[in-house]
Amino acid sequence: MFCFQCQETAKNQGCTVRGMCGKVEETANLQDLLIFVTKGIAVYGEKARALGMDVGAEAHFIGQALFMTITNANWDDDRFIAMVRQGLQLRDKLRDRILAAHPDALEGELPDAATWTSDSPEEFFEKAKSVGVLSTANEDVRSLRELLVIGLKGIAAYGDHAAVLGFTSKEIFDFYMEALASTTKELSVDEMVAMVMKAGDISVKTMALLDEANTTTYGNPEISEVNLGVRNNPGILISGHDLKDMEELLKQTEGTGVDVYTHGEMLPANYYPAFKKYDHFVGNYGGSWWHQNEEFESFNGPILMTTNCLVPFKKKNTYNDRIYTTGMTGYPGIPHIPDRGEGGVKDFSSIIEQAKTCDPPTEIETGKIVGGFAHHQVLALADKVVEAVKSGAIKRFVVMAGCDGRQKTRGYYTEVAEALPKDTIILTAGCAKYRYNKLNLGDIGGIPRVLDAGQCNDSYSLAVIALKLKEVFGLDDINELPISYDIAWYEQKAVAVFLALLALGVKGIRLGPTLPGFLSPNVAKVLVEHFDIKPIGDVESDVAAMMAGK
């Protein structure tokens, strides 16, 4: 195996025996094979688009396939084998559809991804060994292709969440085809860089679409106090990012005597008006994804994983028989809640019935935290924020969005939050906030010093806020704002956010705990020269530099 798509990859170079995430060689290779198959679909999809043919169904499949391969999402080899088979069938049907309408449309040599075929799992595993990351020999070409594919995985995850709520975009679907097909071609460096930058632009549009989907369906997030304690009823813990699953679980548990709690990236569900009407929606339990081995234990009731991040089980865990997956998430040997049918809902009755037999959650903390500062809410406070900036009460904003992770070096973000002067505001989204959202950092004239916009996809809100401030202050360049970017990353959705920031023209981003291992020295040099990307340093120096606008 060879995998370097996440921040914790071995030696910041690549996992070659077993993933630092726990992924084994066979699963890693099947994920590579699934990506390979999507590239074959994309080759025909590009030709079909040029002929004016609809490829929406194929693009939707590509999006889900990419989503399945993000870090800590799916560990189930049987699911990957089934997806590879489905992908090959879709690819060949698309090819036949093209030939039926335009017999001469496919003349010329086609890449291996468009022609290889098999129905044998044994041949799947064998083929998978030769189509992964290292099949591209040139280090810089490999780096640019993988930067594109890794960013595309994040885009696809956000796009799938929007699609679940009925919001899709032909432009986004078409880009799936264009981007993946480009990795089968011999492009110039300039052409590959341009494709990566286009991915950033599409990432902005995808996050905007998901924001529209979420707020149209569930209302604009509101400033909210979120309970951290527990009640005496049995409960269900829901983790991940899928708000549609959240909605359906709340409806089905109403009146059952079972409470619902959020975990990890589902915390921002507490900010949406549509969910506040449920009396049995208690609040948030625990912290970010990597604490789940302990927190799922003490919760006592069933856990529903709607997306990543799912940590491999330990044999000693008592929750192994009360955890469920749904959507693109999967794990061998545990129940999977099937997708909803056309116009239907998912059936969570088995989870609810099990919950009724479980003890209430064990309390691990008490108190409340405040969130809900997405763009609509912050812009409603714009006058107050602008006045605080003009008066000098707020000297600087520091964007500390992104991911949390296990490495001890991530304590840097807690230390930065504690070291920032009291006239700074932290803007955050994603599970990186768990490094500092429970600290007592106070407020500035009633404005909390940590403004949590929501999930990682809600980083779009932070961009909207920055662009609005640029307009209010009459600036020509977003980089003239008193905003610094100190971003934590872990997986592929954070890469999509990173590319989105570059597409919006943001420069001077600090990225940590390490720069991505998939950036070759030459590609990293390009990012440094064009966008002033820099690794995090020591806390004291970084805080001083950010306060000086450097």
WODA-V215266 format. One record per residue. N is the residue number from 1. RES is the residue in one letter. SS is DSSP state (H for helix, E for strand, L for the rest). Layout:
n = {N N}
res = {RES RES}
ss = {SS SS}
//
This chain:
n = {1 2 3 4 5 6 7 8 9 10 11 12 13 14 15 16 17 18 19 20 21 22 23 24 25 26 27 28 29 30 31 32 33 34 35 36 37 38 39 40 41 42 43 44 45 46 47 48 49 50 51 52 53 54 55 56 57 58 59 60 61 62 63 64 65 66 67 68 69 70 71 72 73 74 75 76 77 78 79 80 81 82 83 84 85 86 87 88 89 90 91 92 93 94 95 96 97 98 99 100 101 102 103 104 105 106 107 108 109 110 111 112 113 114 115 116 117 118 119 120 121 122 123 124 125 126 127 128 129 130 131 132 133 134 135 136 137 138 139 140 141 142 143 144 145 146 147 148 149 150 151 152 153 154 155 156 157 158 159 160 161 162 163 164 165 166 167 168 169 170 171 172 173 174 175 176 177 178 179 180 181 182 183 184 185 186 187 188 189 190 191 192 193 194 195 196 197 198 199 200 201 202 203 204 205 206 207 208 209 210 211 212 213 214 215 216 217 218 219 220 221 222 223 224 225 226 227 228 229 230 231 232 233 234 235 236 237 238 239 240 241 242 243 244 245 246 247 248 249 250 251 252 253 254 255 256 257 258 259 260 261 262 263 264 265 266 267 268 269 270 271 272 273 274 275 276 277 278 279 280 281 282 283 284 285 286 287 288 289 290 291 292 293 294 295 296 297 298 299 300 301 302 303 304 305 306 307 308 309 310 311 312 313 314 315 316 317 318 319 320 321 322 323 324 325 326 327 328 329 330 331 332 333 334 335 336 337 338 339 340 341 342 343 344 345 346 347 348 349 350 351 352 353 354 355 356 357 358 359 360 361 362 363 364 365 366 367 368 369 370 371 372 373 374 375 376 377 378 379 380 381 382 383 384 385 386 387 388 389 390 391 392 393 394 395 396 397 398 399 400 401 402 403 404 405 406 407 408 409 410 411 412 413 414 415 416 417 418 419 420 421 422 423 424 425 426 427 428 429 430 431 432 433 434 435 436 437 438 439 440 441 442 443 444 445 446 447 448 449 450 451 452 453 454 455 456 457 458 459 460 461 462 463 464 465 466 467 468 469 470 471 472 473 474 475 476 477 478 479 480 481 482 483 484 485 486 487 488 489 490 491 492 493 494 495 496 497 498 499 500 501 502 503 504 505 506 507 508 509 510 511 512 513 514 515 516 517 518 519 520 521 522 523 524 525 526 527 528 529 530 531 532 533 534 535 536 537 538 539 540 541 542 543 544 545 546 547 548 549 550}
res = {M F C F Q C Q E T A K N Q G C T V R G M C G K V E E T A N L Q D L L I F V T K G I A V Y G E K A R A L G M D V G A E A H F I G Q A L F M T I T N A N W D D D R F I A M V R Q G L Q L R D K L R D R I L A A H P D A L E G E L P D A A T W T S D S P E E F F E K A K S V G V L S T A N E D V R S L R E L L V I G L K G I A A Y G D H A A V L G F T S K E I F D F Y M E A L A S T T K E L S V D E M V A M V M K A G D I S V K T M A L L D E A N T T T Y G N P E I S E V N L G V R N N P G I L I S G H D L K D M E E L L K Q T E G T G V D V Y T H G E M L P A N Y Y P A F K K Y D H F V G N Y G G S W W H Q N E E F E S F N G P I L M T T N C L V P F K K K N T Y N D R I Y T T G M T G Y P G I P H I P D R G E G G V K D F S S I I E Q A K T C D P P T E I E T G K I V G G F A H H Q V L A L A D K V V E A V K S G A I K R F V V M A G C D G R Q K T R G Y Y T E V A E A L P K D T I I L T A G C A K Y R Y N K L N L G D I G G I P R V L D A G Q C N D S Y S L A V I A L K L K E V F G L D D I N E L P I S Y D I A W Y E Q K A V A V F L A L L A L G V K G I R L G P T L P G F L S P N V A K V L V E H F D I K P I G D V E S D V A A M M A G K}
ss = {L L E L L L L L L H H H L L E L L L L L L L L L H H H H H H H H H H H H H H H H H H H H H H H H H H L L L L L H H H H H H H H H H H H H L L L L L E L L H H H H H H H H H H H H H H H H H H H H H H H H H L L L L L L L L L L H H H H L L L L L H H H H H H H H L L L L H H H L L L H H H H H H H H H H H H H H H H H H H H H H H H H H L L L L L H H H H H H H H H H H H H L L L L L L H H H H H H H H H H H H H H H H H H H H H H H H H H H H H H L L L L L E E E E L L L L L L L E E E E E L L L H H H H H H H H H H H L L L L L E E E E E H H H H H H H H L H H H H L L L L E E E E L L L L H H H H H H H H H H H L L L E E E L L L L L L L L L L L L L L L L L E E E E L L L E L L L L L E E L L L L L L L L L L L H H H H H H H L L L L L L L L L L L L E E E E L L L H H H H H H L H H H H H H H H H H L L L L E E E E L L E L L L L L H H H H H H H H H H H H L L L L E E E E E L L H H H H H L L L L L L L E E L L E E L E E E L L L H H H H H H H H H H H H H H H H H L L L L L H H H L L E E E E E E L L L H H H H H H H H H H H H L L L L L L E E E L L L L L L L L H H H H H H H H H H H L L E E L L L H H H H H H H H H L L L}
//
